[in-house]
Amino acid sequence: MDARERTPSGPVLVLAPFGRDAGVVCSTLRDVGVQALEQSSLSELVAKLNDAAAAVIAEEALVHEHRGALAQWIANQPPWSDFPFVLLTLRTGQNGPALAELIELLGHVTVLERPLAATSLKSAVLAAVRGRRRQRQAEHYLLQLKQLADTLERRVEERTEQLSEANKRLREEIVERERTEVALRQAQKMEAVGQLTGGIAHDFNNLLMAIMGNLELISRRVEDERIQRYVRNAMHGAQRGAKLVGQLLTFSRKQRLVPEPVDVNQLVCTVAEMLSRTLGASIRIDVVTKKDLWPALVDATQLELMLLNLAINARDAMPDGGLLTIETTALHRVPDGLQTELKPGEYVSIAVKDTGSGMPPEVLARAFDPFFTTKEPGKGTGLGLSQVYGFARQSGGTAKIESEVGRGTVVRILLPRSTDVVVGTEDRQLIAPRAGARQHILVVDDDASVLETTRSMLDDLGYQAIAADNLDDALKAISDQTVDLAIIDLAMPGVSGVDVGVELQRQQPGLALVYCSGYADLIEKTSERLSGCTLLGKPFSSRELFIKLEATLRAKANHKLDLGRDVAI
């Protein structure tokens, strides 16, 4: 049993003294398996904080004269503890100073404005519970380090005749303990920042879906070249936003990856050939590959992008030219210092080395932090290296940097070895969207702008679109007519998109389903229930929508054909 299984998370305490807020919050949290307990007073809540996982408090419950006990409890927390609160505020526009005072009082707090969406409440509370569980794990780890120190002290007292050897072992244990504590703090920081950036990226995907979809629809409907130029400029900006969202999701380890056995030597040579044509004559490229290197389990497309990111960073670090080296090696065990990040096993290492200016220690310490950059304003987002780190961690590996001023920089990506055979990739020719065969397509999405955009896209593609923003309307739509396929948003309020699909198929058996979402981690959480279904990430273009629909409808038709043959036999 590991530390996570031994560490209980405790209940979530809910204090909202007026109206039905407390009952609604408790009911919402219980829907996702959270043990939520309604509290009658602030004093009752404070008395139970030691055993709780998080607390949801309405701001009106924090009357000034009754805050003393809560403030004292927060101040007296042990060093490992930073108790998470979720503060429910009213959208009055006049509570700035008072809200700032409450935030300062609570410390580790997530602020949600009422009225609030169930999805936001669930996400905030689940994140708080996960954070508290990690704090409890840290408490457990720190206690084990303390126990180790006590044991070492007793050994020194008992074996004074072996003082020299005992002191040597003591120094080694202390160094390892400090290294472990530093790694733990860094992992907690990166996890917290990843959750924040991932949440922002998720919300932007829905916004970009409406923006980019409508720009595409406008472009098809106007002939005026000046308007077309405006549309192109706007689309370019939206695409840059979509790229930034992708970088955020990569860092937060919430992008959807397709790992497969990859011949890393072949991929590196392909990337090097591309770089030789794009980095310029002043940059020399050298490729050093390990002979008979085993495959890595990784998403090949994303790995190419990461190597391109690192090559661009290397080029910027060598403005007067220099040598860029890409080297592959095989690791038969986890390197020293990385045991806290990697599981035991064999790994493939890809090192990107430059002969540039290098990094001072204070810059090297923050190199993987998101949005940290030493470039001039407008020259970089500060997401390049953090994106590489997030990709490597999500792939089951890690990334590390070695750098010294005047001696260049080495970034190593470590990826798990694959024992499967590399499968060759076939060239895929993209087809242009053609007019649909007037099939009836049902779209179910609670976001009005996304719903209307998707419906318009379907109309343009030649399908007959039917729009519904909730389960009841969707059920009514398929009761009135036969639907060929349903496109369902996964993040629906009150009922999940998966449950919507189940209900629709119960009413119309055999209905083809396509699930879409801007929440990559939501797709991961429901991947088992989505087995065999088509997935479409937001934002998507008309081309991407068409390809997914045609593939799904074709698969449905082939399935019917197979059933017909079986019956005939």
URGIZI-V518272 format. One line per field, one symbol per residue. psi: psi as a letter, one per 40 degrees, with the letter a starting at -180 (. if undefined). burial: + if it has 9 or more other ideal C-beta (glycine too) atoms within 8 Angstrom, else -. Layout:
psi = ???
burial = ???
This chain:
psi = hidddehidiihhhhgeiaedddddddddddfehhhhhieiddddddeddeidihhhideeghdeeeddddddddeiidehghhihhhiigdeefcddddddddddcgihhhhiiiidddddddddddddddddddddddddddddddddddddddddfdefdddddddddddddddddddddddddddddddddddddddddddddddddddddddddeeidhdddddddddddddddddddddddddddefeihigiihhgdddddddddddddedeidehihhhhihhfhiiihihdddddddddddddddddegdeiahhhhhiihheihiheedediiiaiihhhhhiifadihidddddedehiehieiiheeieeedddddddddddeeaiiihhihheeaihhhhhiiiheihhhiiihhhhiihihiffihhhhhhehdddddddddddddeeihhhiheidddddddeddihhdihhhhdgihdhidddddddddddgiehiihhiiegddddddeddeeheihihiiiiiddddddddddddddddddddddddddd.
burial = ------+--++++++++---++--++-+++---+-++++--+-+++-++--+++++++++++---++-+++-++--------+++++++-----+---+--++-+++-++-+-+-+-+-++++++++++-++++++++++++--+--++--+--++--+---+--++-++--+---+-+++-++--++-++++++-++++++++++-++++++++++++-------++--++-++--++-++-++++++++++++-+--+++-++-++++++-++---+---+-+-+-+---++++++++-+++-++++++++++-++---++++++++++--+---+---+---+++++++++-+-++---++--++++-----------++++++++++++++-+++-+-+----+++++++++++-----------------+--+++++++++--++++++++++++++-+++++++-++++++----++++++++++---++++++-+++--+--++++++++++++++-+---+--+++++++++++++++++-+++-++-------------
